[in-house]
Each structure stands twice: as C-alpha cells, then as structure tokens.
C-alpha cells in the first residue's frame, strides 16, 4: 500500500498508550499504525520526537465584540496561526449573542468573520445573553440538531450575566435538547460592591482588579451554578477555575452524583495577583477574569491537574493590544481598572507551558498531558474520535514534539495579534517542531510553511458527559 505520508521512528503518545510505530496517512486520515511502513510520497523522520494528537483548545475568544471602542487583537487568521505555532490543530471560539439578536443571526455574522480565514479547524460555542422563550424553545434545539452542541452562560459582566431563573431555564432547555452548558462563575453583585469600595477609596490601579474579584466570589457562584444544575439534573462545565475553594465545590458536586467537568488555564499555574501590582500600568497586561491569585492557589490548581478535578486545560485566549487606544490602555482604562479589557493572550503558549511545567517537572505523565490538552476536549465536545487521538480513521491532526528543545518565550515567535505575552522571558523545555492538519505540514521548526488556509468548520455530536 502506498501512503501519502509516513512518519517513521517516532514515539506515538495518546491519552491511554505510549508505543513505537510508524504512522501511515492517506487522504488526510490515519490509515496505518504499524512497524516498517515504507512506501509513500513523503516520509518524515521523527527520530527522538513524540507524535501526539494536535492540541484542541476549547476555550478561546476571537474577533468577539468587547464593548464600544474596544477591539480584540486577533482575527481568525492570526489566532489560528498562533494556535498552530503552539501545537494546536483545532480551536473552539465563542459566538456571542448580543441582546436582541437571535442565535442564528449571531452565528451568521460570526461565520462570516471566520470564512476562508482559518489555518486550523474551528468549532463554535454559542454565548447566550438573551434567553428568550424563542431562543430556548425553538432555536437551541434546532441548532443542537445542526451540530452546535454547546453553549456558554455568564454569571458576571453587564449585558451578559443571567439571573438565576434565566440560568435554570437555559439549563433546562439544554437538558431537553442535548446541549452542554459552560458556565463562567463569578458573583457580579460582590464584584460591583468591591469595585465601588475601591473607587470610594480612590484605588484605581490595575492591581485592584484582582481584589475586586476575590476567590469567595468565584466559590459562591460555582456552588450556585452546580446547585442550579442539580435542580434540573443537567451536566455542566465549570470553566477557568482559579482556586481551591471552587475546586472543592466541583469535588463535592461529584460526590453527590452530579455530572460536571472542570477546566483550568495556564495563568492559574504560573501567574499570581502580584503580576498586576507593577509599576505604571504594566499590570494591565495581566488583567483577566477570574484573576490570577496566589502561590497557594497555584499549588491547588496543580493538584487539580494531577488528581483529576480538572478534565480540561484550556488557554482562555482573549487578546487585546496593550499600548493601543482600543485595547488595555484605552482612555478610561488608563484611569480606572474597571475599564481595562478582561483577557490575556495564550493560545500559543498553553501546550508548551503545561508540557514544561507538568511533564518536564514530573507532575503529570505524557498520557495525562494528551488527555488534558486534546482527547478530553474532543470527547466532551462531540469531536471524538475524529479528533483528539491517534487511531485508524481519525484525522491526521498531529503535533511532533521535541521534548528536549528549550525555548525562551518571546512575543515575536507567537504570531498572535497582541503586542505582548504575559509569559515573556519564560523558558520552557519541550516544543512542537512540526504541526500537521489532516496530514499536511503547516508549521515546521517554528515557521509557517503553508500559505493555504485549509481550516474547516466542524459540526459536532452531543457531549459524552451525560
């Protein structure tokens, strides 16, 4: 049998197994996993390299409306290229329903932004901000049937947060239609109270963003979201968990029999609130929600990575330019932390940070790395086994890693639209040296080698979390 491509001499790593074999690829699919494959149009020597499924980042924000005068730094071209540079082959951004819009209208607009502009595959979550009876009773069931099988709701932010009764109605509709609900858990009333107190004390610097969104506000909202999901008996995903208190709420819910997935992000493993407390306005670079916390919270999140509290490791990539009037240093943001856009770039650095700090330092095994960064995302969001594994019939979305390659993270190597990275100067060991989308090399040795933008939109099955 002649293959389009054979990858030889590498070590294949999946979420469950590690073994040596050749990988045969034809028509964009993995068609053989065996020794001594020889006949192909292209033969890639992977001696000394790990062959892993391409990363799936299921929590990214791209070209998302962020308020009057505020513009995200990444469009689909730059975000998907940056993702590929970091070893990813699929990203899942959020399509925002603004007040008064139908979900179909929001999706039509968002698909237009992504059309023909993606270097890797994409699939959308839908943010529901206006859960009318039409949206929940007619649109959501129809969209789940069409392959849009996940939605996100917020418990914070003006114009986005839902009341408890609206959350219950949304969760109930999701249960009936088969949609999976992601929840951003922070108590908005607590945040408003603390912001007002800071302002009364003339405390406007970026560091007060962290103290206005304490762990208790995240814990309370996490408990409330899990309780509401229990009332209507529907599974949920608690996203970007930052501390032990919220983790314990997830653990207790599981002991009660609730179906819940947990997610954390790199900023909660390697940044702290001290990063927001810097000279001038540099702290604005680290403003995100929930904010980075303290060393004890870092250690707790590592425990969650190791013990299974967290099923997903995502970036929450939400990029804004720092030195720009439409970004972090907008006119109002210079004067008051409450107007600094929430979010940091990270789609390219997610995998190298976890590989270096997790696998490289003995906190997790390679198989757990693959599960946290690819396989669990595919299973949870209805893409498995097309994505997220190395198996016969799966898409040949692969990242070849050099586990010994040392890289100093600098903004110029990441290819995103932001003018900074919060991880500037961090040294990581382990880096993807070749990234393949459906058998075609798109990144090689840190360079973009294909001008074609062959990323496609992925319709999805219903979640395996039931």
HELIX and SHEET records of a PDB file:
HELIX    1   1 UNK A   76  UNK A   85  1                                  10    
HELIX    2   2 UNK A  103  UNK A  114  1                                  12    
HELIX    3   3 UNK A  133  UNK A  134  1                                   2    
HELIX    4   4 UNK A  135  UNK A  139  3                                   5    
HELIX    5   5 UNK A  140  UNK A  145  1                                   6    
HELIX    6   6 UNK A  164  UNK A  177  1                                  14    
HELIX    7   7 UNK A  188  UNK A  200  1                                  13    
HELIX    8   8 UNK A  207  UNK A  211  1                                   5    
HELIX    9   9 UNK A  215  UNK A  232  1                                  18    
HELIX   10  10 UNK A  244  UNK A  255  1                                  12    
HELIX   11  11 UNK A  267  UNK A  270  1                                   4    
HELIX   12  12 UNK A  273  UNK A  276  5                                   4    
HELIX   13  13 UNK A  282  UNK A  286  5                                   5    
HELIX   14  14 UNK A  295  UNK A  307  1                                  13    
HELIX   15  15 UNK A  337  UNK A  339  5                                   3    
HELIX   16  16 UNK A  350  UNK A  354  1                                   5    
HELIX   17  17 UNK A  355  UNK A  359  3                                   5    
HELIX   18  18 UNK A  366  UNK A  370  1                                   5    
HELIX   19  19 UNK A  371  UNK A  375  3                                   5    
HELIX   20  20 UNK A  376  UNK A  380  1                                   5    
HELIX   21  21 UNK A  411  UNK A  413  5                                   3    
SHEET    1   A 4 UNK A  29  UNK A  34  0                                        
SHEET    2   A 4 UNK A  22  UNK A  26 -1                                        
SHEET    3   A 4 UNK A   3  UNK A   8 -1                                        
SHEET    4   A 4 UNK A  40  UNK A  45  1                                        
SHEET    1   B 7 UNK A  18  UNK A  20  0                                        
SHEET    2   B 7 UNK A  11  UNK A  13 -1                                        
SHEET    3   B 7 UNK A  50  UNK A  53  1                                        
SHEET    4   B 7 UNK A 398  UNK A 408 -1                                        
SHEET    5   B 7 UNK A 427  UNK A 437 -1                                        
SHEET    6   B 7 UNK A 440  UNK A 444 -1                                        
SHEET    7   B 7 UNK A 447  UNK A 448 -1                                        
SHEET    1   C 4 UNK A 121  UNK A 122  0                                        
SHEET    2   C 4 UNK A  88  UNK A  96  1                                        
SHEET    3   C 4 UNK A  55  UNK A  61  1                                        
SHEET    4   C 4 UNK A 317  UNK A 318  1                                        
SHEET    1   D 8 UNK A 121  UNK A 122  0                                        
SHEET    2   D 8 UNK A  88  UNK A  96  1                                        
SHEET    3   D 8 UNK A 125  UNK A 127  1                                        
SHEET    4   D 8 UNK A 150  UNK A 154  1                                        
SHEET    5   D 8 UNK A 180  UNK A 184  1                                        
SHEET    6   D 8 UNK A 236  UNK A 238  1                                        
SHEET    7   D 8 UNK A 260  UNK A 265  1                                        
SHEET    8   D 8 UNK A 312  UNK A 314  1                                        
END                                                                             
